[in-house]
């Protein structure tokens, strides 16, 4: 009798511990969905499957075995097509582009692509006023500012002033820590000399842009974009 009571008490204790563990996991969001949370989706899946099987059976009775076979082939083709189209879209959303995709982008789409590549590399892209577009601004995890300009042609003019400024403590208005000029073509020699004189301006031409889009981090694109181009924090 005493052993039975002891076993019953141990069972109640184990159940209480399990309930406590489940409550803690649910509070932390690690327990997963409850059955009632997935019931509606499961019911919808069952309805869709039953409807599909019923449609195949009716088509078989009405038109013979070729009808359900044609339907299955069509559904397979649609599924494969959607999967292939979604894969490049998901890749581009992560900040990866092929050279062919880069050539098809207009300027607003190129701005979006560079923003995605910056996020991929760990930068936080900042919103800019409408009059400063097409342009981008971003900060890294140390708070340093990057400003990106875009050129449909290789024209970073030597006397041009950046259109975006930041306010620094104790210094009033100041320029960015690093500035990029993105161009899918080739920069002229005078553009390269101008960027070198500025010190914090770096040019992303077509080949570098392709390497960046394929996954090379920004600071690994070449000596002019090495991490030492930014001031030490």
ABEGO torsion letter per residue (X at the ends): XAAAAAAAAAAAAAAAAAAAAAAAAAAAGAAEBBAAAAAAAAAAAAAAAAAAAAAAAAAAAAAEAAAAAAAAAAAAAAAAAAAAAAAAAAAAAAGBBBAAAAAABBAAAAAAAAAAAAAAAGBBBBBBBAAAOBBBBBBBAAGBBBBBBBBABBBBBAABBBABBBBBBGAEBBBBABBBBBBABBBBAAAAAAAAAAGABBBBBAAAAAAAAAGBBAAAAEAAABAAABBBX
